[in-house]
Amino acid sequence: MNPFKSMTVRDSSYLILIVAYTFLFVVGHELVSQIYGKLIFGLDRKSVEFVLAWGSLLSGGGVFVWLLNRVGGSFFFWCEGVLLGALLWVSTTMLICTNVECIHYLQYAILGFFVRTLIAGDILALLACNLVGMMDEFIQYVLNPHYTQYLDFNDMILNMLGALVGISLWNLVRGRRSNPFLVAFWKKVIVVCYALVITVCIWGFVSGRVVSYWQSVETPFTSIQQFGETVVFVLSYVNTSSFYLTTSLGRKYHVMDIQEWAWVSLALLGFAFGLSRCRKYVDARG
């Protein structure tokens, strides 16, 4: 059966909503930055970020506990919540230089919930959200390189974790099931997209068209540089020989390189797979 002919009004509505929502937060980063700048203007930035971080943590934890009690959550769901909370804490401690970046969790938690409604399977939904997260950071870096000195693999992990939270919430409230006729179609789309990304990455590194590090001294700060007669795409202008960098506020954070991002992403996929298997086991036991 043609997957598009099987699409219901609900499927179409969710697809339009996901595309519109993705477009909104991908192109809205500068607006968010401007709003945040106005918010902290004349105030103590450290205090504002402290309130935002703890406000998000307490409100998010409160919503999770409320949902658990509402649906009569099992011991497994409590463990899942604790594990996800621990992952968020570790990533926040190591990968975030300003607390406002916690907005990535919220953005992608909403996206993960929506995507899981359209796509059957936690892993497939997480892979789809990860594609969006990679595209998001790539577009930012190419169009606005003055905002950051490296392709932000840190934010890609934050995006992935946020999506994992949204997918877990979908499972907690048992959202409406995906259209089975669309499942095979989404699988093909995601496989093709990842094949293209992997192929381009391998070709880029082997051919020298993609370089991990470029010294910013005596060169304009842009993601595209000239290396002899070859035009190259620069992943980072930051020398990450030391594990931690330190912000002007004294906060330490680690800048991930592409290898670290790849391994952590695989670990998160494995974590999501383990959760999905545990859910099936819990459901089978009734």
Wavefront OBJ file of the C-alpha trace (Angstrom):
o trace
v 0.000 0.000 0.000
v 1.224 3.499 -0.865
v 2.261 5.040 2.504
v 0.990 8.469 1.520
v -2.455 7.103 0.669
v -2.594 5.586 4.142
v -1.965 8.918 5.861
v -4.852 10.051 8.009
v -5.747 13.613 8.928
v -4.021 13.007 12.286
v -0.826 11.822 10.558
v -0.812 14.846 8.258
v -1.471 17.233 11.138
v 1.393 15.813 13.201
v 3.755 15.910 10.232
v 2.942 19.563 9.524
v 3.297 20.356 13.232
v 6.704 18.654 13.442
v 8.034 20.409 10.327
v 6.752 23.819 11.488
v 8.083 23.319 15.017
v 11.507 22.189 13.729
v 11.725 25.156 11.381
v 10.783 27.499 14.232
v 13.557 26.472 16.620
v 16.210 25.953 13.923
v 15.823 29.490 12.584
v 14.946 31.027 15.952
v 18.307 30.703 17.730
v 19.293 34.313 17.147
v 15.912 35.518 18.425
v 16.298 33.400 21.568
v 19.777 34.833 22.101
v 18.466 38.380 21.744
v 15.604 37.757 24.183
v 18.026 36.218 26.667
v 20.414 39.147 26.266
v 17.604 41.572 27.081
v 16.566 39.425 30.036
v 19.972 39.537 31.703
v 20.736 43.141 30.725
v 21.331 45.044 33.933
v 20.950 41.888 36.023
v 23.452 39.439 37.442
v 23.853 36.832 34.721
v 25.028 34.136 37.111
v 21.947 34.570 39.311
v 19.579 34.563 36.316
v 21.106 31.353 34.999
v 20.952 29.754 38.442
v 17.222 30.506 38.685
v 16.587 29.258 35.143
v 18.512 26.026 35.690
v 16.905 25.151 39.027
v 13.486 26.325 37.865
v 13.701 23.987 34.874
v 14.971 21.112 37.006
v 12.264 21.422 39.664
v 9.417 22.009 37.219
v 10.535 19.136 34.974
v 10.942 16.797 37.930
v 7.540 17.866 39.252
v 5.834 17.123 35.944
v 7.503 13.705 35.772
v 6.440 12.750 39.310
v 2.901 14.008 38.650
v 2.662 11.903 35.472
v 4.019 8.832 37.257
v 1.403 9.119 39.985
v -1.345 9.838 37.462
v -0.682 6.725 35.381
v 0.286 4.511 38.305
v 3.898 4.231 37.226
v 5.725 0.996 37.935
v 9.128 0.616 39.578
v 10.651 0.469 36.087
v 9.369 3.946 35.217
v 10.805 5.341 38.441
v 14.186 3.815 37.584
v 13.952 5.194 34.045
v 13.291 8.672 35.412
v 16.249 8.494 37.795
v 18.578 7.261 35.032
v 17.475 9.974 32.614
v 17.876 12.571 35.341
v 21.399 11.332 36.011
v 22.281 11.550 32.309
v 20.934 15.096 32.115
v 22.929 16.086 35.194
v 26.172 14.614 33.833
v 25.731 16.238 30.412
v 24.830 19.581 31.999
v 27.874 19.437 34.253
v 30.321 18.537 31.474
v 28.915 19.945 28.214
v 27.118 23.209 29.029
v 28.975 26.500 29.424
v 25.863 28.620 30.177
v 22.700 27.321 31.824
v 20.478 28.830 29.150
v 21.634 25.981 26.894
v 19.329 23.717 28.909
v 16.648 24.921 26.493
v 17.936 22.210 24.129
v 16.440 19.596 26.454
v 13.007 21.205 26.335
v 13.055 21.838 22.582
v 13.956 18.270 21.727
v 11.794 16.678 24.415
v 8.779 18.233 22.678
v 10.113 17.129 19.295
v 10.794 13.595 20.573
v 7.239 13.284 21.873
v 5.760 14.419 18.532
v 8.079 12.230 16.440
v 7.379 9.139 18.554
v 3.690 9.588 17.742
v 4.434 9.296 14.025
v 7.285 6.775 14.114
v 6.977 3.331 15.669
v 9.880 2.283 17.881
v 11.987 4.263 20.332
v 15.263 3.741 18.456
v 13.837 4.834 15.110
v 12.280 7.930 16.688
v 15.547 8.783 18.445
v 17.496 8.380 15.207
v 15.049 10.705 13.445
v 15.418 13.345 16.172
v 19.196 12.949 16.023
v 19.121 13.747 12.311
v 17.213 16.939 13.058
v 19.691 17.791 15.828
v 22.684 17.349 13.504
v 21.018 19.471 10.820
v 20.190 22.114 13.433
v 23.781 22.518 14.615
v 25.217 22.319 11.089
v 22.941 25.111 9.861
v 23.862 27.276 12.852
v 27.572 26.785 12.299
v 27.487 27.434 8.569
v 25.172 30.454 8.672
v 26.310 31.981 11.983
v 29.936 30.924 12.627
v 30.512 34.096 14.674
v 28.418 32.551 17.486
v 30.747 29.614 18.101
v 34.256 28.484 17.231
v 33.331 24.859 16.630
v 30.627 22.692 15.123
v 28.724 22.065 18.324
v 28.830 18.334 19.000
v 28.016 19.198 22.627
v 24.622 20.550 21.602
v 23.996 17.499 19.424
v 24.241 15.343 22.549
v 21.974 17.736 24.478
v 19.464 17.505 21.624
v 19.617 13.716 21.649
v 19.107 13.563 25.406
v 16.139 15.906 25.180
v 14.597 13.720 22.488
v 15.164 10.660 24.675
v 13.243 12.359 27.482
v 10.354 13.180 25.135
v 10.224 9.606 23.837
v 10.212 8.287 27.395
v 7.337 10.640 28.275
v 5.419 9.326 25.260
v 5.848 5.794 26.583
v 4.837 6.925 30.053
v 1.522 8.399 28.950
v 1.106 5.797 26.183
v 0.524 8.253 23.347
v -1.493 7.290 20.283
v 0.107 4.604 18.161
v 1.840 5.192 14.862
v 0.280 4.405 11.490
v 1.665 0.924 10.652
v 1.601 1.618 6.919
v 4.032 4.500 7.393
v 6.560 2.611 9.512
v 8.444 1.024 6.592
v 8.496 4.358 4.765
v 10.048 6.233 7.716
v 12.637 3.479 8.126
v 13.721 3.858 4.501
v 13.942 7.642 4.785
v 16.057 7.490 7.955
v 18.376 4.790 6.555
v 18.962 6.813 3.372
v 19.645 10.006 5.346
v 22.182 8.316 7.626
v 23.838 6.629 4.643
v 24.291 10.035 3.012
v 25.675 11.606 6.205
v 28.149 8.765 6.789
v 29.234 8.759 3.145
v 29.837 12.516 3.113
v 31.799 12.365 6.385
v 34.042 9.528 5.200
v 34.608 11.174 1.819
v 35.298 14.536 3.463
v 37.992 13.244 5.821
v 39.639 10.940 3.279
v 39.759 13.645 0.584
v 40.838 16.384 2.997
v 37.699 18.400 2.329
v 36.833 18.234 6.040
v 39.407 19.094 8.720
v 39.076 18.672 12.475
v 40.994 21.796 13.514
v 42.099 25.045 11.915
v 44.152 27.784 13.558
v 42.197 31.035 13.572
v 45.388 33.127 13.596
v 45.851 35.094 10.328
v 42.670 33.614 8.836
v 39.123 34.967 8.758
v 36.753 33.170 11.104
v 34.476 31.214 8.794
v 33.512 27.537 8.480
v 34.938 27.435 4.929
v 38.690 27.883 4.382
v 41.164 27.580 1.517
v 43.913 24.976 1.867
v 46.139 25.350 -1.165
v 43.793 24.788 -4.082
v 41.358 22.818 -1.932
v 38.322 24.341 -0.232
v 37.860 22.709 3.189
v 35.129 22.662 5.831
v 36.471 23.407 9.323
v 34.954 21.571 12.305
v 36.657 23.641 14.994
v 38.885 26.616 15.712
v 39.346 25.509 19.320
v 42.383 23.456 20.327
v 40.902 20.860 22.681
v 44.204 19.411 23.874
v 43.121 20.146 27.452
v 39.990 18.315 28.600
v 38.222 21.351 30.084
v 37.776 24.912 28.900
v 36.762 27.623 31.370
v 34.189 30.368 30.777
v 34.460 33.974 31.920
v 32.200 32.981 34.828
v 34.697 30.316 35.876
v 32.544 27.410 34.739
v 34.400 24.407 33.344
v 33.058 22.515 30.338
v 34.370 20.048 27.798
v 34.269 20.574 24.028
v 33.496 17.283 22.317
v 35.205 16.291 19.101
v 33.600 14.206 16.376
v 34.945 10.898 17.717
v 33.621 11.533 21.230
v 30.264 12.597 19.842
v 30.025 9.403 17.764
v 30.799 7.121 20.724
v 28.469 8.942 23.119
v 25.687 8.897 20.511
v 26.090 5.142 20.111
v 26.021 4.749 23.898
v 22.768 6.732 24.109
v 21.252 4.583 21.365
v 22.271 1.506 23.346
v 20.691 3.028 26.456
v 17.461 3.694 24.548
v 17.494 0.127 23.199
v 17.887 -1.251 26.717
v 14.959 0.845 27.953
v 12.758 -0.316 25.080
v 13.567 -3.967 25.799
v 12.774 -3.459 29.485
v 9.443 -1.850 28.573
v 8.487 -4.842 26.455
v 9.408 -7.172 29.309
v 7.369 -5.132 31.810
v 4.397 -4.965 29.434
v 4.576 -8.724 28.782
v 4.369 -9.400 32.503
v 1.263 -7.247 32.635
l 1 2 3 4 5 6 7 8 9 10 11 12 13 14 15 16 17 18 19 20 21 22 23 24 25 26 27 28 29 30 31 32 33 34 35 36 37 38 39 40 41 42 43 44 45 46 47 48 49 50 51 52 53 54 55 56 57 58 59 60 61 62 63 64 65 66 67 68 69 70 71 72 73 74 75 76 77 78 79 80 81 82 83 84 85 86 87 88 89 90 91 92 93 94 95 96 97 98 99 100 101 102 103 104 105 106 107 108 109 110 111 112 113 114 115 116 117 118 119 120 121 122 123 124 125 126 127 128 129 130 131 132 133 134 135 136 137 138 139 140 141 142 143 144 145 146 147 148 149 150 151 152 153 154 155 156 157 158 159 160 161 162 163 164 165 166 167 168 169 170 171 172 173 174 175 176 177 178 179 180 181 182 183 184 185 186 187 188 189 190 191 192 193 194 195 196 197 198 199 200 201 202 203 204 205 206 207 208 209 210 211 212 213 214 215 216 217 218 219 220 221 222 223 224 225 226 227 228 229 230 231 232 233 234 235 236 237 238 239 240 241 242 243 244 245 246 247 248 249 250 251 252 253 254 255 256 257 258 259 260 261 262 263 264 265 266 267 268 269 270 271 272 273 274 275 276 277 278 279 280 281 282 283 284 285 286
